[in-house]
Amino acid sequence: MYRRVRNAVAEAYDPDPRAATIVAMGSAFLLFSLLSYPDGSSPYYLFGLVVAVFSLVVSVAMLAVEKLR
């Protein structure tokens, strides 16, 4: 099941490892800067935090799929 899903995702998307690396570095920097000055009461802060974590996870997953190919 895992291999089937992995192959389906790999066929559907043809990610560029350089682009995924740039997105990972940018979102890691954004996450670091957001966590340096936490403000949990602001909805904009929470939205930025969720977007930074999501983009970091997706770019790392794309790089992992590329390495497994």
N, CA, C and O atoms as a GROMACS GRO file, in nm:
protein
  276
    1MET      N    1   0.083  -0.119   0.000
    1MET     CA    2   0.000   0.000   0.000
    1MET      C    3   0.088   0.126   0.000
    1MET      O    4   0.064   0.220  -0.076
    2TYR      N    5   0.189   0.126   0.086
    2TYR     CA    6   0.278   0.243   0.095
    2TYR      C    7   0.351   0.264  -0.037
    2TYR      O    8   0.361   0.377  -0.085
    3ARG      N    9   0.401   0.156  -0.094
    3ARG     CA   10   0.475   0.168  -0.220
    3ARG      C   11   0.384   0.216  -0.332
    3ARG      O   12   0.425   0.293  -0.418
    4ARG      N   13   0.261   0.170  -0.330
    4ARG     CA   14   0.166   0.209  -0.432
    4ARG      C   15   0.134   0.359  -0.424
    4ARG      O   16   0.129   0.429  -0.526
    5VAL      N   17   0.112   0.407  -0.303
    5VAL     CA   18   0.086   0.550  -0.283
    5VAL      C   19   0.208   0.632  -0.322
    5VAL      O   20   0.196   0.734  -0.389
    6ARG      N   21   0.325   0.586  -0.279
    6ARG     CA   22   0.448   0.658  -0.311
    6ARG      C   23   0.469   0.666  -0.462
    6ARG      O   24   0.508   0.770  -0.514
    7ASN      N   25   0.444   0.556  -0.532
    7ASN     CA   26   0.461   0.557  -0.678
    7ASN      C   27   0.357   0.646  -0.746
    7ASN      O   28   0.389   0.714  -0.844
    8ALA      N   29   0.235   0.647  -0.695
    8ALA     CA   30   0.131   0.732  -0.754
    8ALA      C   31   0.166   0.879  -0.736
    8ALA      O   32   0.149   0.958  -0.829
    9VAL      N   33   0.215   0.915  -0.618
    9VAL     CA   34   0.254   1.054  -0.594
    9VAL      C   35   0.374   1.091  -0.680
    9VAL      O   36   0.380   1.201  -0.734
   10ALA      N   37   0.470   1.001  -0.692
   10ALA     CA   38   0.589   1.028  -0.771
   10ALA      C   39   0.555   1.045  -0.919
   10ALA      O   40   0.617   1.125  -0.988
   11GLU      N   41   0.456   0.969  -0.968
   11GLU     CA   42   0.417   0.982  -1.108
   11GLU      C   43   0.334   1.108  -1.132
   11GLU      O   44   0.345   1.170  -1.238
   12ALA      N   45   0.252   1.144  -1.036
   12ALA     CA   46   0.165   1.261  -1.054
   12ALA      C   47   0.244   1.391  -1.049
   12ALA      O   48   0.214   1.485  -1.121
   13TYR      N   49   0.344   1.395  -0.965
   13TYR     CA   50   0.424   1.516  -0.949
   13TYR      C   51   0.567   1.487  -0.990
   13TYR      O   52   0.622   1.381  -0.959
   14ASP      N   53   0.626   1.580  -1.058
   14ASP     CA   54   0.766   1.568  -1.094
   14ASP      C   55   0.840   1.685  -1.030
   14ASP      O   56   0.870   1.784  -1.096
   15PRO      N   57   0.868   1.673  -0.899
   15PRO     CA   58   0.926   1.787  -0.828
   15PRO      C   59   1.072   1.811  -0.865
   15PRO      O   60   1.147   1.719  -0.897
   16ASP      N   61   1.108   1.935  -0.859
   16ASP     CA   62   1.246   1.974  -0.882
   16ASP      C   63   1.316   1.979  -0.745
   16ASP      O   64   1.273   2.057  -0.659
   17PRO      N   65   1.420   1.900  -0.723
   17PRO     CA   66   1.486   1.899  -0.591
   17PRO      C   67   1.543   2.035  -0.552
   17PRO      O   68   1.545   2.069  -0.434
   18ARG      N   69   1.589   2.112  -0.649
   18ARG     CA   70   1.642   2.245  -0.615
   18ARG      C   71   1.532   2.337  -0.564
   18ARG      O   72   1.552   2.413  -0.470
   19ALA      N   73   1.414   2.330  -0.627
   19ALA     CA   74   1.302   2.413  -0.582
   19ALA      C   75   1.256   2.371  -0.443
   19ALA      O   76   1.224   2.455  -0.360
   20ALA      N   77   1.251   2.240  -0.419
   20ALA     CA   78   1.210   2.191  -0.287
   20ALA      C   79   1.311   2.233  -0.180
   20ALA      O   80   1.272   2.263  -0.067
   21THR      N   81   1.438   2.235  -0.214
   21THR     CA   82   1.541   2.279  -0.120
   21THR      C   83   1.525   2.427  -0.088
   21THR      O   84   1.538   2.468   0.028
   22ILE      N   85   1.497   2.507  -0.189
   22ILE     CA   86   1.478   2.651  -0.167
   22ILE      C   87   1.356   2.676  -0.080
   22ILE      O   88   1.360   2.760   0.010
   23VAL      N   89   1.247   2.604  -0.106
   23VAL     CA   90   1.126   2.619  -0.024
   23VAL      C   91   1.153   2.575   0.119
   23VAL      O   92   1.107   2.639   0.213
   24ALA      N   93   1.227   2.465   0.136
   24ALA     CA   94   1.258   2.417   0.271
   24ALA      C   95   1.344   2.518   0.347
   24ALA      O   96   1.319   2.544   0.465
   25MET      N   97   1.442   2.576   0.281
   25MET     CA   98   1.527   2.674   0.349
   25MET      C   99   1.449   2.800   0.383
   25MET      O  100   1.466   2.856   0.491
   26GLY      N  101   1.365   2.846   0.292
   26GLY     CA  102   1.285   2.965   0.317
   26GLY      C  103   1.184   2.945   0.429
   26GLY      O  104   1.167   3.032   0.514
   27SER      N  105   1.117   2.830   0.428
   27SER     CA  106   1.018   2.806   0.534
   27SER      C  107   1.086   2.779   0.667
   27SER      O  108   1.029   2.812   0.772
   28ALA      N  109   1.205   2.721   0.667
   28ALA     CA  110   1.278   2.703   0.793
   28ALA      C  111   1.319   2.838   0.851
   28ALA      O  112   1.311   2.858   0.972
   29PHE      N  113   1.362   2.930   0.766
   29PHE     CA  114   1.396   3.064   0.813
   29PHE      C  115   1.272   3.136   0.867
   29PHE      O  116   1.279   3.200   0.972
   30LEU      N  117   1.160   3.124   0.796
   30LEU     CA  118   1.036   3.186   0.843
   30LEU      C  119   0.992   3.125   0.975
   30LEU      O  120   0.948   3.197   1.065
   31LEU      N  121   1.003   2.994   0.989
   31LEU     CA  122   0.965   2.928   1.113
   31LEU      C  123   1.055   2.972   1.228
   31LEU      O  124   1.007   2.995   1.339
   32PHE      N  125   1.184   2.984   1.201
   32PHE     CA  126   1.277   3.031   1.304
   32PHE      C  127   1.243   3.173   1.347
   32PHE      O  128   1.243   3.204   1.466
   33SER      N  129   1.215   3.259   1.251
   33SER     CA  130   1.184   3.398   1.286
   33SER      C  131   1.050   3.409   1.358
   33SER      O  132   1.034   3.494   1.445
   34LEU      N  133   0.954   3.325   1.324
   34LEU     CA  134   0.826   3.327   1.394
   34LEU      C  135   0.839   3.274   1.536
   34LEU      O  136   0.775   3.325   1.628
   35LEU      N  137   0.922   3.173   1.554
   35LEU     CA  138   0.938   3.116   1.688
   35LEU      C  139   1.028   3.201   1.777
   35LEU      O  140   1.030   3.182   1.898
   36SER      N  141   1.102   3.294   1.718
   36SER     CA  142   1.187   3.381   1.798
   36SER      C  143   1.105   3.480   1.880
   36SER      O  144   1.142   3.514   1.992
   37TYR      N  145   0.995   3.526   1.824
   37TYR     CA  146   0.908   3.622   1.892
   37TYR      C  147   0.764   3.569   1.890
   37TYR      O  148   0.683   3.615   1.810
   38PRO      N  149   0.733   3.474   1.978
   38PRO     CA  150   0.600   3.414   1.974
   38PRO      C  151   0.490   3.510   2.019
   38PRO      O  152   0.506   3.584   2.116
   39ASP      N  153   0.380   3.508   1.948
   39ASP     CA  154   0.263   3.588   1.982
   39ASP      C  155   0.140   3.503   1.952
   39ASP      O  156   0.077   3.519   1.848
   40GLY      N  157   0.108   3.412   2.043
   40GLY     CA  158   0.000   3.316   2.022
   40GLY      C  159  -0.138   3.376   2.016
   40GLY      O  160  -0.232   3.308   1.976
   41SER      N  161  -0.153   3.500   2.057
   41SER     CA  162  -0.287   3.560   2.058
   41SER      C  163  -0.327   3.615   1.921
   41SER      O  164  -0.446   3.640   1.897
   42SER      N  165  -0.232   3.634   1.833
   42SER     CA  166  -0.261   3.691   1.701
   42SER      C  167  -0.298   3.580   1.602
   42SER      O  168  -0.223   3.484   1.588
   43PRO      N  169  -0.410   3.593   1.533
   43PRO     CA  170  -0.445   3.492   1.433
   43PRO      C  171  -0.351   3.494   1.312
   43PRO      O  172  -0.331   3.391   1.247
   44TYR      N  173  -0.293   3.608   1.282
   44TYR     CA  174  -0.197   3.617   1.172
   44TYR      C  175  -0.070   3.539   1.204
   44TYR      O  176  -0.012   3.476   1.116
   45TYR      N  177  -0.027   3.545   1.330
   45TYR     CA  178   0.090   3.470   1.374
   45TYR      C  179   0.062   3.320   1.361
   45TYR      O  180   0.146   3.246   1.309
   46LEU      N  181  -0.054   3.277   1.407
   46LEU     CA  182  -0.088   3.135   1.400
   46LEU      C  183  -0.100   3.088   1.255
   46LEU      O  184  -0.058   2.977   1.222
   47PHE      N  185  -0.157   3.171   1.170
   47PHE     CA  186  -0.166   3.136   1.028
   47PHE      C  187  -0.027   3.123   0.967
   47PHE      O  188   0.000   3.027   0.894
   48GLY      N  189   0.060   3.218   0.994
   48GLY     CA  190   0.197   3.211   0.944
   48GLY      C  191   0.271   3.090   0.995
   48GLY      O  192   0.349   3.028   0.921
   49LEU      N  193   0.249   3.055   1.120
   49LEU     CA  194   0.313   2.938   1.178
   49LEU      C  195   0.266   2.810   1.110
   49LEU      O  196   0.347   2.722   1.079
   50VAL      N  197   0.137   2.798   1.087
   50VAL     CA  198   0.082   2.680   1.021
   50VAL      C  199   0.133   2.670   0.878
   50VAL      O  200   0.168   2.561   0.832
   51VAL      N  201   0.137   2.781   0.806
   51VAL     CA  202   0.185   2.780   0.668
   51VAL      C  203   0.333   2.744   0.663
   51VAL      O  204   0.374   2.668   0.575
   52ALA      N  205   0.413   2.796   0.754
   52ALA     CA  206   0.556   2.766   0.756
   52ALA      C  207   0.580   2.618   0.785
   52ALA      O  208   0.663   2.555   0.719
   53VAL      N  209   0.509   2.563   0.882
   53VAL     CA  210   0.526   2.421   0.915
   53VAL      C  211   0.479   2.334   0.800
   53VAL      O  212   0.546   2.237   0.764
   54PHE      N  213   0.365   2.368   0.741
   54PHE     CA  214   0.312   2.289   0.629
   54PHE      C  215   0.408   2.290   0.510
   54PHE      O  216   0.434   2.185   0.451
   55SER      N  217   0.459   2.406   0.474
   55SER     CA  218   0.550   2.412   0.359
   55SER      C  219   0.681   2.341   0.386
   55SER      O  220   0.739   2.281   0.296
   56LEU      N  221   0.728   2.346   0.510
   56LEU     CA  222   0.851   2.274   0.545
   56LEU      C  223   0.829   2.124   0.536
   56LEU      O  224   0.914   2.052   0.483
   57VAL      N  225   0.718   2.075   0.588
   57VAL     CA  226   0.689   1.931   0.584
   57VAL      C  227   0.672   1.883   0.440
   57VAL      O  228   0.723   1.777   0.404
   58VAL      N  229   0.601   1.959   0.359
   58VAL     CA  230   0.578   1.918   0.220
   58VAL      C  231   0.709   1.918   0.141
   58VAL      O  232   0.732   1.826   0.062
   59SER      N  233   0.793   2.018   0.160
   59SER     CA  234   0.918   2.022   0.084
   59SER      C  235   1.013   1.911   0.128
   59SER      O  236   1.084   1.855   0.045
   60VAL      N  237   1.016   1.879   0.257
   60VAL     CA  238   1.100   1.768   0.304
   60VAL      C  239   1.046   1.635   0.250
   60VAL      O  240   1.123   1.547   0.213
   61ALA      N  241   0.914   1.621   0.245
   61ALA     CA  242   0.855   1.499   0.189
   61ALA      C  243   0.888   1.486   0.040
   61ALA      O  244   0.915   1.376  -0.008
   62MET      N  245   0.885   1.598  -0.033
   62MET     CA  246   0.921   1.594  -0.174
   62MET      C  247   1.066   1.554  -0.193
   62MET      O  248   1.098   1.476  -0.283
   63LEU      N  249   1.154   1.605  -0.108
   63LEU     CA  250   1.295   1.567  -0.117
   63LEU      C  251   1.315   1.420  -0.081
   63LEU      O  252   1.398   1.353  -0.141
   64ALA      N  253   1.239   1.370   0.016
   64ALA     CA  254   1.251   1.229   0.054
   64ALA      C  255   1.204   1.138  -0.060
   64ALA      O  256   1.265   1.035  -0.085
   65VAL      N  257   1.097   1.176  -0.127
   65VAL     CA  258   1.049   1.096  -0.240
   65VAL      C  259   1.151   1.097  -0.352
   65VAL      O  260   1.173   0.996  -0.418
   66GLU      N  261   1.215   1.211  -0.375
   66GLU     CA  262   1.318   1.219  -0.478
   66GLU      C  263   1.438   1.130  -0.445
   66GLU      O  264   1.495   1.067  -0.534
   67LYS      N  265   1.475   1.124  -0.317
   67LYS     CA  266   1.589   1.042  -0.278
   67LYS      C  267   1.557   0.894  -0.290
   67LYS      O  268   1.647   0.813  -0.316
   68LEU      N  269   1.430   0.855  -0.272
   68LEU     CA  270   1.391   0.715  -0.279
   68LEU      C  271   1.378   0.665  -0.422
   68LEU      O  272   1.375   0.544  -0.446
   69ARG      N  273   1.371   0.754  -0.518
   69ARG     CA  274   1.356   0.713  -0.658
   69ARG      C  275   1.481   0.652  -0.711
   69ARG      O  276   1.485   0.612  -0.828
   0.00000   0.00000   0.00000
